Amino acid sequence: MSRSPTQQASAGQAADYLDAFRTVYDLVAQGRSWSGGERHGVFLNTGGTRFSNISGTSGLDFMDDGRGVAYVDWDHDGDVDLWMSNRSGPQLRFLRNDTSRENHFLAVRLEGRTCNRDAIGARAELVLRSAAPSNQNSKIKTQKFVKTLHAGHGYLAQSSKWLHFGLGVQAEVDRVDVRWPGGTEETFRGLQAGDRYTLVEGSGVAEPWLPPERAVELTAS
């Protein structure tokens, strides 16, 4: 593929680029893979400075000509599921997360009042409270998780606007600090691990949210 012109050019001056562009699309029309037959990659954050390649063991290393991926807790069971789109068939895959549920989670949905309604651009910092130290002179240690609410996720994809925090096995929530797009900051307390809450700008109150009662019938394929 020739490089695209960096300045305005006539068809004659950009002939190499246009010929290469047409060739690529001819190959795609013949069923060739835009990604060169490369399998999907999945990398696990090990908590240090390295990631582990778990593409094969995760079962997500499809040969699909992938485009976008979006995550959402589709079945409301506390873990994140995936929707994946592809240029080639199948053009849409739903991947349900059925891993162990020993760990806790917390999900919050932000709602703006003076900022945009969807609170796009807001930054939420969840603070966990660790067990009290045996030494009374020592301070209680805290652990923080930070997420930012984006409009759009990756290429032509939009994940859920719920901010989903994975908390681990032992989790006691201290508070959630929200920096709204307008620059104001607000603290919400009284949240419990394993629940979902709506955080409305200016209210200072975390409102519990319950998922609708529904039977999600999914057939593996």
C-alpha positions as CSV (number, residue, x, y, z in Angstrom):
1,M,0.0,0.0,0.0
2,S,1.5,3.3,-1.0
3,R,1.4,6.2,1.4
4,S,-1.5,8.6,1.0
5,P,-0.6,12.1,-0.3
6,T,0.2,14.6,2.5
7,Q,-0.8,17.5,0.3
8,Q,-3.5,18.2,-2.3
9,A,-2.6,16.2,-5.4
10,S,-4.1,15.6,-8.8
11,A,-5.1,12.1,-9.9
12,G,-1.9,11.8,-12.0
13,Q,0.3,12.8,-9.1
14,A,-1.4,10.3,-6.8
15,A,-1.6,7.4,-9.3
16,D,0.6,5.0,-7.2
17,Y,-1.6,5.5,-4.2
18,L,-4.9,5.2,-6.1
19,D,-3.7,2.0,-7.9
20,A,-2.7,0.4,-4.6
21,F,-6.0,1.4,-3.0
22,R,-7.9,-0.2,-5.8
23,T,-5.8,-3.4,-5.6
24,V,-6.5,-3.7,-1.9
25,Y,-10.2,-3.4,-2.4
26,D,-10.1,-5.9,-5.2
27,L,-8.4,-8.4,-2.9
28,V,-11.0,-7.8,-0.2
29,A,-13.8,-8.3,-2.7
30,Q,-12.2,-11.7,-3.5
31,G,-12.6,-12.7,0.1
32,R,-9.1,-12.0,1.3
33,S,-8.6,-10.8,4.9
34,W,-7.9,-7.2,5.5
35,S,-5.9,-8.1,8.6
36,G,-3.8,-10.7,6.7
37,G,-5.4,-13.7,8.5
38,E,-4.1,-12.6,11.9
39,R,-5.9,-14.1,14.8
40,H,-7.5,-11.9,17.6
41,G,-5.1,-11.2,20.5
42,V,-6.0,-11.2,24.2
43,F,-3.6,-10.0,26.8
44,L,-4.0,-10.4,30.6
45,N,-2.8,-7.7,33.0
46,T,-0.8,-9.6,35.6
47,G,-0.6,-6.6,37.9
48,G,3.0,-5.8,37.3
49,T,4.9,-4.4,34.3
50,R,4.0,-7.3,31.9
51,F,1.0,-8.7,30.2
52,S,0.4,-12.4,29.5
53,N,-0.7,-13.5,26.0
54,I,-3.8,-15.7,26.8
55,S,-5.3,-15.5,23.2
56,G,-5.5,-19.3,22.8
57,T,-6.6,-20.3,26.3
58,S,-9.3,-17.6,26.4
59,G,-11.0,-19.0,23.3
60,L,-11.1,-15.5,21.7
61,D,-8.4,-16.1,19.1
62,F,-10.8,-16.2,16.2
63,M,-9.6,-15.9,12.6
64,D,-12.4,-13.3,12.0
65,D,-11.5,-10.1,10.1
66,G,-12.3,-8.1,13.2
67,R,-13.3,-4.5,13.4
68,G,-14.8,-3.4,16.8
69,V,-15.3,-4.7,20.3
70,A,-17.6,-3.4,23.0
71,Y,-18.0,-4.5,26.6
72,V,-21.1,-4.6,28.7
73,D,-22.5,-6.7,31.6
74,W,-25.2,-8.0,29.2
75,D,-26.7,-10.6,31.6
76,H,-26.3,-8.5,34.8
77,D,-24.3,-11.2,36.6
78,G,-21.5,-8.9,37.7
79,D,-18.9,-9.7,35.0
80,V,-18.2,-8.0,31.7
81,D,-19.3,-9.7,28.4
82,L,-18.2,-8.8,24.9
83,W,-19.8,-7.9,21.6
84,M,-17.4,-8.2,18.6
85,S,-18.0,-7.1,15.0
86,N,-16.3,-8.3,11.9
87,R,-16.0,-7.4,8.3
88,S,-16.4,-11.0,7.3
89,G,-18.9,-13.5,8.7
90,P,-20.0,-14.0,11.3
91,Q,-20.4,-10.2,11.3
92,L,-21.4,-10.2,15.0
93,R,-20.4,-12.3,17.9
94,F,-21.6,-12.2,21.5
95,L,-19.2,-13.7,24.0
96,R,-20.7,-14.3,27.4
97,N,-18.3,-14.3,30.4
98,D,-18.9,-17.4,32.5
99,T,-15.7,-17.3,34.6
100,S,-15.6,-17.7,38.4
101,R,-17.7,-15.2,40.4
102,E,-15.6,-15.3,43.5
103,N,-14.5,-11.7,43.0
104,H,-16.6,-8.6,43.7
105,F,-17.6,-5.7,41.5
106,L,-19.2,-2.3,41.6
107,A,-21.0,-0.6,38.7
108,V,-22.0,3.1,38.6
109,R,-24.0,5.0,36.0
110,L,-23.3,8.8,35.9
111,E,-25.9,11.3,35.1
112,G,-25.1,15.0,34.4
113,R,-27.2,18.0,35.3
114,T,-25.1,21.1,34.6
115,C,-22.8,19.1,32.3
116,N,-23.9,16.9,29.5
117,R,-26.7,14.5,30.4
118,D,-24.5,11.3,29.8
119,A,-21.6,12.8,31.7
120,I,-19.2,12.0,28.9
121,G,-15.7,13.0,30.0
122,A,-16.4,12.5,33.7
123,R,-13.7,10.8,35.8
124,A,-14.7,8.4,38.6
125,E,-12.2,7.3,41.3
126,L,-13.3,4.4,43.5
127,V,-11.6,4.1,46.8
128,L,-11.5,0.8,48.7
129,R,-10.9,0.6,52.4
130,S,-8.5,-2.1,53.6
131,A,-8.8,-3.9,56.9
132,A,-7.7,-1.9,59.9
133,P,-4.0,-2.5,60.7
134,S,-2.9,-4.3,63.9
135,N,-0.8,-1.4,64.9
136,Q,-3.1,1.5,66.0
137,N,-0.4,4.0,65.1
138,S,-0.5,2.9,61.4
139,K,-2.9,4.4,58.9
140,I,-5.6,2.4,57.1
141,K,-4.4,1.7,53.6
142,T,-6.6,2.4,50.7
143,Q,-6.7,1.2,47.1
144,K,-7.9,3.3,44.2
145,F,-9.4,2.5,40.8
146,V,-10.0,5.2,38.2
147,K,-12.2,5.1,35.1
148,T,-13.2,7.8,32.6
149,L,-16.5,7.8,30.7
150,H,-15.9,8.0,27.0
151,A,-18.2,8.4,24.0
152,G,-17.0,5.7,21.6
153,H,-14.8,2.8,22.3
154,G,-12.2,1.6,19.8
155,Y,-13.1,1.4,16.1
156,L,-16.8,2.0,15.3
157,A,-17.9,0.7,18.7
158,Q,-19.6,2.0,21.9
159,S,-19.3,0.1,25.1
160,S,-21.9,0.4,28.0
161,K,-22.0,3.8,29.8
162,W,-21.9,1.9,33.0
163,L,-18.5,2.2,34.7
164,H,-17.7,-1.3,35.9
165,F,-15.0,-1.8,38.5
166,G,-13.5,-5.2,39.3
167,L,-12.7,-5.2,43.0
168,G,-11.1,-8.6,43.8
169,V,-12.0,-11.1,46.6
170,Q,-12.1,-8.8,49.6
171,A,-13.6,-5.4,48.9
172,E,-15.0,-2.7,51.2
173,V,-15.9,0.4,49.4
174,D,-15.1,3.7,51.1
175,R,-16.3,6.2,48.5
176,V,-16.5,7.2,44.8
177,D,-15.1,10.6,43.9
178,V,-16.4,12.0,40.6
179,R,-14.9,14.9,38.7
180,W,-17.7,16.1,36.4
181,P,-16.9,17.4,32.9
182,G,-17.6,21.0,34.0
183,G,-14.7,20.7,36.6
184,T,-16.8,20.3,39.8
185,E,-15.9,17.5,42.1
186,E,-18.3,15.4,44.2
187,T,-18.0,12.5,46.7
188,F,-20.5,9.7,47.0
189,R,-20.5,7.3,50.0
190,G,-22.6,4.4,51.2
191,L,-21.9,2.1,48.3
192,Q,-21.6,-1.6,48.7
193,A,-19.6,-4.1,46.6
194,G,-21.7,-6.2,44.4
195,D,-24.3,-3.5,43.7
196,R,-25.1,-1.0,41.0
197,Y,-25.8,2.7,41.6
198,T,-26.8,5.8,39.7
199,L,-24.8,8.9,40.6
200,V,-26.6,12.1,39.7
201,E,-24.5,15.3,39.5
202,G,-25.2,17.6,42.5
203,S,-27.2,15.1,44.5
204,G,-24.3,13.6,46.6
205,V,-26.4,10.5,47.0
206,A,-25.7,7.1,45.4
207,E,-29.1,5.7,44.3
208,P,-29.2,1.9,44.2
209,W,-30.2,0.5,40.7
210,L,-31.7,-2.9,40.2
211,P,-31.6,-4.7,36.9
212,P,-34.9,-5.6,35.2
213,E,-36.3,-9.1,35.9
214,R,-35.9,-11.0,32.6
215,A,-34.8,-14.4,31.4
216,V,-32.0,-14.2,29.0
217,E,-32.1,-17.3,26.8
218,L,-28.8,-17.8,25.0
219,T,-28.0,-20.8,22.9
220,A,-24.3,-21.5,22.5
221,S,-23.1,-21.8,18.9
